[in-house]
Amino acid sequence: MKGGNFLFRNLLKGFAWLVVIIGAFILIKHNVDVDYFEWLEPIYTNTGLIYLIYLISEVIFGIIPPELFMIWAATSFELTAFIFHIVFLAIFSYLAGILGFGIGVFLNKSLFFRVSKKRILGKYEKYLLEYGVFLVIVAAVTPVPFSGISMLVGSIDLPFRRYIIFALFRFLRFIVYAFIVWEANIIY
């Protein structure tokens, strides 16, 4: 199944990035003086600002990997609060995808969307034609830009109900990655 190979390749990329991010986190945690990052404290301790940065990132094609925000939550809070933040981050991401879908539906004929599609989403359009709605699942669980794929899928008039069902796989990614991030924070 060629869709399965595409998913598997992107899952491997996602886990490779996760290993790199967790490895960097562990190295920094053990080898860099905490005072070095003191200048980040006004941002790091402002939960509202962190959520705002995350929301903007998720809407704009996920520029900052969600795993970095998971690390923030793991190092800043105890387990109950960590779970709360992960749920919140996952819901934000899911809603950003829905917003992306809506942008695709309503702006698909606009110059903005055509330029975005050509410059940013163009390489994914061929995957959409090849794999169809399966691409939503791939984007939900891998580093493929979820919001961007959601825009692309919205632009082809995929029924919204089908989209939101397939997009629920986004929560699976957050559950698995959050578990790994939490364990890495506890162990190291």
C-alpha positions as CSV (number, residue, x, y, z in Angstrom):
1,M,0.0,0.0,0.0
2,K,1.7,3.2,-1.2
3,G,-0.2,5.4,1.3
4,G,1.2,3.2,4.1
5,N,4.8,3.8,2.9
6,F,4.2,7.5,2.8
7,L,2.8,7.4,6.3
8,F,5.7,5.2,7.5
9,R,8.4,7.5,6.0
10,N,6.9,10.5,7.6
11,L,6.4,8.8,11.0
12,L,10.1,7.9,10.9
13,K,10.9,11.6,10.1
14,G,8.7,12.6,13.0
15,F,10.4,10.2,15.5
16,A,13.8,11.3,14.2
17,W,13.0,14.9,14.9
18,L,11.6,13.9,18.3
19,V,14.8,12.1,19.1
20,V,16.8,15.2,18.1
21,I,14.7,17.5,20.1
22,I,14.7,15.2,23.2
23,G,18.5,14.7,22.8
24,A,19.1,18.5,22.6
25,F,16.8,18.9,25.6
26,I,18.7,16.3,27.7
27,L,22.1,17.8,26.6
28,I,21.0,21.3,27.5
29,K,19.5,20.1,30.8
30,H,22.7,18.5,31.9
31,N,25.4,20.6,30.3
32,V,24.2,24.2,30.2
33,D,24.1,26.4,33.2
34,V,20.4,27.4,34.0
35,D,21.5,31.0,34.6
36,Y,22.4,31.2,30.9
37,F,18.7,31.0,30.0
38,E,17.6,33.5,32.6
39,W,16.8,36.1,29.9
40,L,14.1,33.7,28.7
41,E,12.3,33.6,32.1
42,P,9.8,36.4,31.3
43,I,8.6,34.5,28.3
44,Y,9.0,31.0,29.8
45,T,6.9,31.8,32.9
46,N,4.1,33.6,31.0
47,T,1.7,30.8,30.1
48,G,-0.6,33.1,28.2
49,L,2.3,34.3,26.0
50,I,3.4,30.7,25.4
51,Y,-0.1,29.7,24.3
52,L,-0.3,32.8,22.0
53,I,3.0,31.9,20.4
54,Y,1.9,28.3,20.0
55,L,-1.5,29.3,18.5
56,I,0.1,31.6,15.9
57,S,2.7,28.9,15.1
58,E,0.0,26.3,14.6
59,V,-2.2,28.5,12.4
60,I,0.8,29.5,10.3
61,F,1.8,26.0,9.1
62,G,3.3,24.9,12.5
63,I,6.5,26.8,12.3
64,I,7.5,25.8,15.8
65,P,7.3,22.0,16.5
66,P,4.7,21.2,19.2
67,E,7.3,19.1,21.0
68,L,9.1,22.2,22.1
69,F,5.9,23.3,23.8
70,M,5.5,19.9,25.3
71,I,9.0,20.2,26.8
72,W,8.1,23.6,28.2
73,A,5.0,22.0,29.9
74,A,7.0,19.0,31.2
75,T,9.8,21.1,32.7
76,S,7.5,23.7,34.2
77,F,4.7,21.7,35.8
78,E,3.8,18.6,37.7
79,L,2.1,15.7,36.0
80,T,-1.5,16.9,36.4
81,A,-0.7,20.3,35.0
82,F,1.4,18.8,32.3
83,I,-1.6,16.7,31.1
84,F,-3.8,19.8,31.3
85,H,-1.3,21.7,29.1
86,I,-1.0,18.8,26.6
87,V,-4.8,18.6,26.3
88,F,-4.9,22.3,25.7
89,L,-2.1,22.2,23.1
90,A,-3.8,19.4,21.3
91,I,-7.1,21.2,21.2
92,F,-5.4,24.3,19.9
93,S,-3.7,22.3,17.2
94,Y,-6.9,20.6,16.2
95,L,-8.8,23.9,16.1
96,A,-5.9,25.5,14.1
97,G,-6.4,22.7,11.6
98,I,-10.2,23.4,11.5
99,L,-9.4,27.1,10.9
100,G,-7.0,26.1,8.2
101,F,-9.7,24.0,6.6
102,G,-12.0,27.0,6.7
103,I,-9.4,29.2,5.2
104,G,-9.0,26.7,2.4
105,V,-12.8,26.6,1.8
106,F,-13.3,30.4,1.8
107,L,-10.1,31.7,0.3
108,N,-9.3,29.0,-2.3
109,K,-9.9,31.4,-5.2
110,S,-8.0,34.4,-3.7
111,L,-4.6,35.6,-4.8
112,F,-3.3,35.0,-1.2
113,F,-4.3,31.4,-1.3
114,R,-3.0,30.8,-4.8
115,V,0.4,32.3,-3.8
116,S,0.5,30.3,-0.6
117,K,-0.4,27.1,-2.4
118,K,2.2,27.6,-5.0
119,R,5.1,28.6,-2.7
120,I,4.4,26.7,0.5
121,L,1.8,24.0,-0.1
122,G,2.7,23.1,-3.7
123,K,4.7,20.0,-2.9
124,Y,1.9,18.6,-0.8
125,E,-0.7,19.1,-3.5
126,K,0.7,16.2,-5.5
127,Y,0.4,14.0,-2.3
128,L,-3.2,15.1,-1.9
129,L,-4.0,14.1,-5.5
130,E,-2.2,10.8,-4.9
131,Y,-3.3,9.9,-1.4
132,G,-6.6,11.8,-1.0
133,V,-8.0,12.3,2.5
134,F,-5.3,9.9,3.8
135,L,-3.0,12.9,3.7
136,V,-5.0,14.4,6.6
137,I,-4.1,11.4,8.8
138,V,-0.5,11.6,7.7
139,A,-0.4,15.3,8.6
140,A,-2.1,14.7,11.9
141,V,0.4,12.2,13.2
142,T,3.7,13.3,11.5
143,P,5.7,16.6,11.0
144,V,3.8,17.2,7.7
145,P,2.3,20.7,8.3
146,F,-1.2,19.9,9.7
147,S,-2.7,23.4,9.2
148,G,-1.3,23.7,5.7
149,I,-2.7,20.3,4.7
150,S,-6.0,21.3,6.3
151,M,-6.1,24.4,4.1
152,L,-5.3,22.3,1.0
153,V,-8.0,19.8,1.9
154,G,-10.5,22.6,2.5
155,S,-9.8,24.0,-0.9
156,I,-10.9,20.9,-2.7
157,D,-14.3,20.8,-1.0
158,L,-13.8,17.7,1.1
159,P,-16.9,17.3,3.3
160,F,-16.2,19.0,6.7
161,R,-17.5,16.0,8.6
162,R,-15.0,13.7,7.0
163,Y,-12.2,16.1,7.7
164,I,-12.9,16.5,11.4
165,I,-13.1,12.8,11.9
166,F,-9.7,12.2,10.1
167,A,-8.2,15.2,11.9
168,L,-8.9,13.5,15.3
169,F,-5.7,11.5,14.7
170,R,-4.0,14.7,15.8
171,F,-4.8,13.8,19.4
172,L,-3.0,10.5,18.9
173,R,0.2,12.3,18.0
174,F,0.0,14.5,21.1
175,I,-0.7,11.5,23.4
176,V,2.3,9.5,22.1
177,Y,4.7,12.4,21.9
178,A,3.6,13.8,25.3
179,F,4.3,10.4,26.9
180,I,7.8,10.3,25.4
181,V,8.5,13.9,26.4
182,W,7.3,13.4,30.0
183,E,9.3,10.2,30.4
184,A,12.5,11.9,29.0
185,N,12.0,14.7,31.5
186,I,11.5,12.3,34.4
187,I,14.4,10.0,33.5
188,Y,16.9,12.6,32.7
